[in-house]
Amino acid sequence: MNSTNRGLNRFFILLVGLLLIAAGGAVAVLGAVPAVASQAKSIARQLASGAQPWVADPTVGKASLLVLGIALVALVLIVLLLVFIGRQGHGRSAAALRQGDGAMSTRVDLAIPRALLEEHLSERDELAGLRISAYEVRGTPMLKITARCRRGVSPAEVSTMIGRAVDDLERIIGTDVPTFVQLTGGFRAGSAMRSQVA
């Protein structure tokens, strides 16, 4: 329900997973094969002794290609993470409905459907909690209703009850309102989470 690129998320998770598997495999090989462990120690000593002059005189001319490559990869990762962080949370919207383009457009603020639906549903004994928000999905505002059901309440009955409330809202506004309904059982309830798009 936000604008995060799903493919980029999966690629990032795959990359982190592969790096962790490689690191775990390297640690296992170092612990299991003594020859590899001694070779790694000698390489680490050589790198430590070779790094001292570069650290003492940190100019680009003295840096090796490996160090510059590592710095470039780190810089690219930092930029990608900043872009990823900047894109988070952009799915939320203050508008529950928007129709038309340009000068002849109509926008219904989230406060209107929130007030109408809360008035209709907040006093119901079947619900332990209700949260109403709006998100932009592919450029179109969509209402999200998250209802926490009490123990022993049928999710089908709650879904029908919320569907009737959304129908009443659509009659008042005069147009269809794209709606995503999420039913949860809370920590004490035995029912699992259900989702429905209307």
Residue, then its C-alpha position, 0 to 999 in steps of 0.5 A: m500500500n505504498s509506492t516502494n518498488r517491490g522488485l527493488n525490495r526483493f533484490f535488496i533482500l536477496l543481496v543481503g541474504l547472499l552476503l550473509i550466506a557468503a559471510g557465514g560460509a567463510v566463517a565456517v570454512l575458516g573454523a573447519v579448515p586450519a590451512v585456510a585459517s592460517q592463510a587468512k591470518s597471513i593475508a590479514r597481516q600483510l594487509a595490516s602492514g601495507a595499510q599503515p603508509w596509506v593511512a599515514d598519507p591518505t592521498v588519492g595518488k597513493a590509494s590502490l585500485l582495490v581501496l578506490g573500488i571499495a569506496l566507490v561501492a560504499l558510496v553507491l550503496i549509501v546513495l541507494l539507501l538514501v533514495f530508498i529511505g526518501r521514498q518511504g511513506h509516500g503512499r499515504s494520502a490526505a485525499a480519499l477520492r479525486q475525480g477530474d483533471g485540471a480546473m474541473s477536479t473534485r477532491v474529497d478529503l479523508a476527514i469526511p469518509r473517516a467521520l462518516l464511517e467512524e460514526h457508523l461503525s465505532e459503536r458496534d460491539e463486534l469491533a474492538g478498534l477501527r482505523i481509517s486511512a487513505y493511500e495512493v495506489r498507482g495515482t488513484p486514492m484508495l480508502k483503507i479500513t482496518a478493523r480489529c474484531r472481538r473474540g468470537v465474532s465472525p469475520a464474514e459478518v464484520s465484512t458485510m457490516i463494513g460493506r454496508a457502511v461503505d455502500d452508505l458512504e458511496r450513496i452520500i458522496g455520490t460515487d464509488v470509493p475504492t476501498f481496501v478492508q483489513l480485518t484483524g483479530g487482535f492479540r487476544a482473538g483466535s481469528a487470523m487476519r483477513s483482507q478484502v478489496a471492495 
